[in-house]
Amino acid sequence: MFVETQQAATTPGFYLRPRPTGFAVHMTACAAHLHDVRVLADKALTETDVSAGTSYTVQWVVSELVGNAVRACGDHVPLVVEIEAEESGVAVRVHDPERDLMPSRRPIALDDDSAQTGRGLGLLDILVPGWHVRPTPVGKQIVCHVPHAEGDDRA
């Protein structure tokens, strides 16, 4: 079982808290830790019978949110990433310490070839409509709900 086998996954800058249908990770943002979170998400979601398509979407969402936190707060920012399978989809929450640096929901043309950045939040709006930012006493939390993929038995 995921919860039992992953309890030893604590390393410097990466503290895993398994949950029955997912996990929370307290981590210092870096490429290796993001990779580890993506692998853990796939394992945890597979064990809860979430489809591969939904798992891939969750992994993309986590990558985008962690990347945005690093751009806003800097390399090695402390983050909390939570992923939990639910009946209607998968909850994804990413917490960072910068309460005043809020993501901007400005219209962006996804097909603008001249844009070097800025497509991520537009894609997030398409994949997980209704995502929102929640201020917390020590920063902010981006909250998303990834619905089960079409054709998924759970959808």
BELKAUR-V503403 format. One record per residue. N is the residue number from 1. SS is DSSP state (hx for helix, st for strand, lp for the rest). NEAR is the number of other ideal C-beta (glycine too) atoms within 8 Angstrom. D_FIRST is the distance of its C-alpha to the first C-alpha in Angstrom with 1 decimal. Layout:
n->N ss->SS near->NEAR d_first->D_FIRST
n->N ss->SS near->NEAR d_first->D_FIRST
//
This chain:
n->1 ss->lp near->5 d_first->0.0
n->2 ss->hx near->10 d_first->3.8
n->3 ss->hx near->9 d_first->5.6
n->4 ss->hx near->7 d_first->5.5
n->5 ss->hx near->6 d_first->6.2
n->6 ss->lp near->13 d_first->8.5
n->7 ss->lp near->9 d_first->10.6
n->8 ss->lp near->4 d_first->13.1
n->9 ss->lp near->9 d_first->13.9
n->10 ss->lp near->7 d_first->17.1
n->11 ss->st near->5 d_first->20.3
n->12 ss->lp near->3 d_first->23.8
n->13 ss->lp near->8 d_first->24.1
n->14 ss->st near->13 d_first->20.3
n->15 ss->st near->7 d_first->18.5
n->16 ss->st near->12 d_first->14.9
n->17 ss->st near->8 d_first->14.1
n->18 ss->st near->9 d_first->10.6
n->19 ss->st near->9 d_first->11.2
n->20 ss->lp near->4 d_first->9.6
n->21 ss->lp near->8 d_first->10.7
n->22 ss->st near->14 d_first->11.4
n->23 ss->st near->14 d_first->12.8
n->24 ss->st near->10 d_first->16.2
n->25 ss->st near->15 d_first->17.6
n->26 ss->st near->9 d_first->21.0
n->27 ss->st near->13 d_first->22.6
n->28 ss->st near->10 d_first->25.9
n->29 ss->lp near->14 d_first->26.6
n->30 ss->lp near->9 d_first->27.0
n->31 ss->hx near->5 d_first->26.2
n->32 ss->hx near->6 d_first->23.6
n->33 ss->hx near->13 d_first->21.6
n->34 ss->hx near->12 d_first->22.0
n->35 ss->hx near->8 d_first->20.7
n->36 ss->hx near->11 d_first->17.6
n->37 ss->hx near->14 d_first->17.1
n->38 ss->hx near->11 d_first->17.6
n->39 ss->hx near->8 d_first->15.0
n->40 ss->hx near->14 d_first->12.4
n->41 ss->hx near->13 d_first->13.7
n->42 ss->hx near->10 d_first->13.4
n->43 ss->hx near->10 d_first->9.8
n->44 ss->hx near->15 d_first->8.9
n->45 ss->hx near->15 d_first->11.7
n->46 ss->hx near->9 d_first->10.9
n->47 ss->hx near->8 d_first->7.7
n->48 ss->lp near->9 d_first->10.2
n->49 ss->lp near->6 d_first->12.8
n->50 ss->lp near->13 d_first->15.1
n->51 ss->lp near->11 d_first->17.6
n->52 ss->hx near->5 d_first->18.3
n->53 ss->hx near->9 d_first->21.6
n->54 ss->hx near->16 d_first->20.2
n->55 ss->hx near->13 d_first->17.7
n->56 ss->hx near->8 d_first->20.8
n->57 ss->hx near->12 d_first->22.8
n->58 ss->hx near->15 d_first->20.4
n->59 ss->hx near->11 d_first->20.4
n->60 ss->hx near->9 d_first->24.2
n->61 ss->hx near->14 d_first->24.6
n->62 ss->hx near->16 d_first->22.7
n->63 ss->hx near->10 d_first->24.9
n->64 ss->hx near->12 d_first->28.0
n->65 ss->hx near->14 d_first->27.5
n->66 ss->hx near->14 d_first->26.6
n->67 ss->hx near->9 d_first->29.7
n->68 ss->hx near->12 d_first->31.8
n->69 ss->hx near->14 d_first->30.9
n->70 ss->hx near->11 d_first->31.9
n->71 ss->hx near->6 d_first->35.1
n->72 ss->hx near->9 d_first->36.0
n->73 ss->hx near->11 d_first->35.0
n->74 ss->lp near->5 d_first->35.2
n->75 ss->lp near->6 d_first->33.0
n->76 ss->lp near->8 d_first->30.4
n->77 ss->lp near->13 d_first->30.5
n->78 ss->st near->10 d_first->27.8
n->79 ss->st near->13 d_first->25.5
n->80 ss->st near->11 d_first->22.6
n->81 ss->st near->15 d_first->20.4
n->82 ss->st near->13 d_first->18.3
n->83 ss->st near->16 d_first->16.4
n->84 ss->st near->10 d_first->15.2
n->85 ss->st near->10 d_first->15.0
n->86 ss->st near->9 d_first->17.6
n->87 ss->lp near->3 d_first->19.4
n->88 ss->lp near->6 d_first->22.2
n->89 ss->st near->9 d_first->20.5
n->90 ss->st near->15 d_first->18.8
n->91 ss->st near->13 d_first->20.2
n->92 ss->st near->16 d_first->21.0
n->93 ss->st near->11 d_first->22.8
n->94 ss->st near->14 d_first->24.4
n->95 ss->st near->12 d_first->26.5
n->96 ss->st near->12 d_first->29.3
n->97 ss->lp near->8 d_first->32.2
n->98 ss->lp near->11 d_first->35.1
n->99 ss->lp near->9 d_first->36.1
n->100 ss->lp near->4 d_first->39.4
n->101 ss->lp near->7 d_first->38.2
n->102 ss->lp near->6 d_first->37.2
n->103 ss->lp near->8 d_first->36.3
n->104 ss->lp near->5 d_first->39.4
n->105 ss->lp near->5 d_first->39.3
n->106 ss->lp near->4 d_first->42.4
n->107 ss->lp near->4 d_first->43.1
n->108 ss->lp near->10 d_first->42.3
n->109 ss->lp near->6 d_first->43.4
n->110 ss->lp near->7 d_first->40.3
n->111 ss->lp near->4 d_first->42.8
n->112 ss->lp near->7 d_first->44.9
n->113 ss->lp near->4 d_first->45.2
n->114 ss->lp near->4 d_first->46.9
n->115 ss->lp near->9 d_first->44.0
n->116 ss->lp near->4 d_first->42.1
n->117 ss->lp near->5 d_first->39.4
n->118 ss->lp near->8 d_first->38.7
n->119 ss->lp near->9 d_first->37.0
n->120 ss->hx near->10 d_first->33.5
n->121 ss->hx near->13 d_first->34.1
n->122 ss->hx near->11 d_first->36.0
n->123 ss->hx near->10 d_first->33.1
n->124 ss->hx near->13 d_first->30.9
n->125 ss->hx near->10 d_first->33.4
n->126 ss->hx near->6 d_first->33.0
n->127 ss->hx near->10 d_first->29.2
n->128 ss->lp near->13 d_first->28.4
n->129 ss->lp near->6 d_first->31.7
n->130 ss->lp near->5 d_first->31.9
n->131 ss->lp near->10 d_first->30.1
n->132 ss->st near->6 d_first->31.8
n->133 ss->st near->9 d_first->32.3
n->134 ss->st near->8 d_first->32.0
n->135 ss->st near->6 d_first->34.0
n->136 ss->st near->9 d_first->32.4
n->137 ss->lp near->2 d_first->34.1
n->138 ss->lp near->5 d_first->33.0
n->139 ss->st near->10 d_first->33.0
n->140 ss->st near->13 d_first->31.7
n->141 ss->st near->10 d_first->28.5
n->142 ss->st near->14 d_first->28.3
n->143 ss->st near->11 d_first->26.5
n->144 ss->st near->12 d_first->25.6
n->145 ss->st near->13 d_first->24.2
n->146 ss->st near->13 d_first->23.2
n->147 ss->st near->9 d_first->23.9
n->148 ss->lp near->11 d_first->22.1
n->149 ss->lp near->10 d_first->23.9
n->150 ss->lp near->4 d_first->26.7
n->151 ss->lp near->6 d_first->25.9
n->152 ss->lp near->11 d_first->22.2
n->153 ss->lp near->5 d_first->21.7
n->154 ss->lp near->8 d_first->20.6
n->155 ss->lp near->8 d_first->23.8
//
